[in-house]
Amino acid sequence: MEFKNKVAIVTGAGKGIGFDICRSLAMGGATVVLNDIDSELAEKAANAINENSAGNCIAMAGDSSDINFIHQMVANTVAQFMQIDIVIANAGITLFGDFLTYSAESFFRVMQVNLGGSFFLAQAAANQMKTQLDGGSILFTSSVTGHQAHKDLAAYGMSKAALEMLAKNLVIELSQYKINVNTIAPGATLTERTLEDPNYSEVWNKLTPMGRPAFVSDITNAALFLVSDKAKHITGQTLIIDGGWTSISPTPF
């Protein structure tokens, strides 16, 4: 029960990595606010967690890139549970496109979700955490594409690299309030979305030095460590979880 008496918000958590993080936090004793833009998916995910763990998980559906919703989500969490100890800004979108023809609409949507949503969620949560004696932990979800170039992912890659710089900058802003801020950067990971590609596992088995892409649990374990009390003296850091891919960076194209 490592997270007993902790209250956590996780965005983009209806499935995949976000869902598994919520499930694991709940199993560890946390009260979890599970956010997803899809209200049906959010409710289904929260119910599944509550049926299979001793934790308390509630769904809070909404667009995590909308500032008004962010403030509402944080205010509702504090109103119900009196505190926020952990925030994981996991929501993000990937819009592929050739740089020479990439649309302004796609560019600004990627920035709004991946950067704006994470920035303003961290801001709203930090304003609550600084009033708490024990501060809190904030975690961003970046990507290996913030470290190595991928074709048709210029906007996405720059948004993920920016999150890592944001974590570094918030060391200056938030350490005085006992708030640590870190980032995880997953590589190829087996999720519902990636497994829609029937060749995904075969391709990444060959490209990954460790011989396979990540399981969702590989990412979750790293995330839980960074928001746990064991990592309170770690801040401004990015942990890459990619089976060694960024060390040699063979292209999947």
PyMOL commands that set and color helices and strands:
alter all, ss='L'
color gray80, all
select helices_A, chain A and resi 16-27+39-52+67-81+99-101+104-129+144-146+154-177+194-196+200-207+216-226+229-231+245-248
alter helices_A, ss='H'
color red, helices_A
select strands_A, chain A and resi 7-10+31-34+56-59+86-89+136-141+179-186+189-190+214-215+238-241
alter strands_A, ss='S'
color yellow, strands_A
deselect
rebuild
show_as cartoon
